[in-house]
Amino acid sequence: MTYEESVKARSDKIERTKINECYQCAHKRNVPGDAHIQCMEPDDKMTGNPHGVKRGWFMYPLVFDPTWKNKLCDNFKRHAWGSEMIKGKWYVVDNDRDDRVLRGPYEHEETAVAVRKEMETQNPDVMWNLWVIRGY
């Protein structure tokens, strides 16, 4: 099994939560120069936690951290790995403890490296991996 097939098999098994669903969604886009993401198919009924909104961490759908969402998205569409959207070179971060992709995919290696370093800082007892996925 190739790594791409492994990622697809694992991502199909991830439980969908209001925090992680955006990272599995086909409508998610990375924001250049920012750790937050953007939604290309926003849910009109989406609201954010007032604290996250006040601090600028939830400016949905333009720049936001899904941690501050108040509900599951009505427009969620599971990412179709291998589709036109991911042709090319992509980067994902996972660890040796969980059987799933924890962060990504990212278009730029620098972003993925920064995410990996952040995860290593937050969880130094875990081995973090940076993988390169080459689209079909």
C-alpha positions as CSV (number, residue, x, y, z in Angstrom):
1,M,0.0,0.0,0.0
2,T,1.4,3.4,-0.9
3,Y,1.5,6.2,1.6
4,E,-1.3,8.1,-0.4
5,E,-3.5,5.0,-0.1
6,S,-2.7,4.7,3.6
7,V,-3.6,8.4,4.2
8,K,-6.9,8.0,2.3
9,A,-7.8,4.8,4.3
10,R,-7.0,6.5,7.6
11,S,-8.7,9.8,6.8
12,D,-12.0,7.9,5.9
13,K,-12.0,6.5,9.5
14,I,-11.5,9.8,11.4
15,E,-14.4,10.7,13.5
16,R,-15.9,14.0,12.3
17,T,-16.0,16.7,15.0
18,K,-16.6,20.4,14.8
19,I,-12.8,21.0,15.3
20,N,-11.3,18.5,12.9
21,E,-13.9,18.4,10.1
22,C,-12.4,21.4,8.3
23,Y,-9.1,19.6,7.9
24,Q,-10.9,16.8,6.1
25,C,-13.0,19.1,4.0
26,A,-12.7,19.7,0.2
27,H,-13.7,23.4,0.8
28,K,-10.7,24.2,3.1
29,R,-8.0,26.4,1.8
30,N,-4.7,27.4,3.5
31,V,-4.1,31.1,4.0
32,P,-0.6,32.0,2.9
33,G,1.5,33.3,5.8
34,D,-1.1,32.4,8.4
35,A,-1.8,29.2,10.4
36,H,-5.5,29.8,10.1
37,I,-7.6,28.5,7.2
38,Q,-10.3,29.7,4.8
39,C,-13.6,28.1,3.7
40,M,-14.6,28.3,0.1
41,E,-18.2,27.1,0.7
42,P,-19.2,28.8,4.0
43,D,-22.2,27.7,6.1
44,D,-24.5,30.7,6.5
45,K,-25.5,29.4,10.0
46,M,-22.0,29.0,11.3
47,T,-21.2,30.9,14.5
48,G,-18.0,31.2,16.6
49,N,-17.2,31.3,20.2
50,P,-17.3,35.0,21.3
51,H,-13.8,34.8,22.8
52,G,-12.3,33.5,19.6
53,V,-14.2,36.1,17.5
54,K,-13.2,39.0,19.8
55,R,-9.5,37.9,19.6
56,G,-9.6,37.7,15.8
57,W,-9.2,33.9,15.7
58,F,-12.5,33.3,14.1
59,M,-13.2,35.6,11.1
60,Y,-15.3,33.0,9.3
61,P,-15.1,32.2,6.4
62,L,-12.0,34.3,5.4
63,V,-9.5,33.5,8.2
64,F,-10.4,31.3,11.1
65,D,-9.3,28.5,13.5
66,P,-11.9,25.8,13.6
67,T,-11.3,25.3,17.3
68,W,-13.7,28.3,17.8
69,K,-16.6,26.9,15.8
70,N,-19.9,26.4,17.7
71,K,-21.3,23.6,15.5
72,L,-20.7,21.1,12.7
73,C,-20.7,22.6,9.3
74,D,-23.8,22.0,7.0
75,N,-21.6,22.3,3.9
76,F,-19.0,19.7,4.9
77,K,-17.7,17.5,2.0
78,R,-15.0,15.0,2.8
79,H,-11.8,15.6,0.9
80,A,-11.5,13.4,-2.1
81,W,-7.8,12.3,-2.0
82,G,-6.3,12.0,-5.4
83,S,-8.8,14.5,-7.0
84,E,-7.8,17.4,-9.1
85,M,-7.4,19.5,-6.0
86,I,-4.4,17.7,-4.7
87,K,-2.5,17.0,-7.8
88,G,1.1,18.0,-7.3
89,K,3.1,17.9,-4.1
90,W,1.6,18.1,-0.7
91,Y,2.8,17.8,2.9
92,V,1.1,16.3,5.9
93,V,2.1,15.8,9.6
94,D,1.2,12.8,11.7
95,N,2.7,11.0,14.7
96,D,3.6,7.4,15.7
97,R,0.8,7.2,18.3
98,D,-2.3,8.0,16.3
99,D,-3.4,6.1,13.1
100,R,-4.4,9.3,11.3
101,V,-3.2,12.4,9.6
102,L,-3.2,15.1,12.3
103,R,-2.4,18.2,10.2
104,G,-2.5,19.1,6.6
105,P,-2.4,18.8,3.7
106,Y,-0.2,21.8,3.1
107,E,1.0,23.1,-0.2
108,H,4.2,24.6,1.1
109,E,6.9,22.6,2.9
110,E,7.8,25.6,5.1
111,T,4.3,25.6,6.6
112,A,4.4,21.9,7.3
113,V,7.8,22.2,8.9
114,A,6.6,25.0,11.1
115,V,3.5,22.9,12.1
116,R,5.7,20.0,12.9
117,K,8.0,22.1,15.1
118,E,5.0,23.5,16.9
119,M,3.6,20.0,17.5
120,E,7.1,18.9,18.8
121,T,7.2,21.8,21.2
122,Q,3.7,21.1,22.5
123,N,4.2,17.3,22.7
124,P,7.9,16.6,23.1
125,D,7.4,13.0,24.1
126,V,5.8,12.1,20.7
127,M,7.6,11.4,17.5
128,W,6.2,13.7,14.8
129,N,6.5,12.8,11.1
130,L,6.5,15.0,8.0
131,W,5.3,13.2,4.9
132,V,5.3,14.3,1.2
133,I,2.4,13.2,-0.9
134,R,2.7,13.4,-4.6
135,G,-0.7,13.6,-6.3
136,Y,-1.7,11.4,-9.1
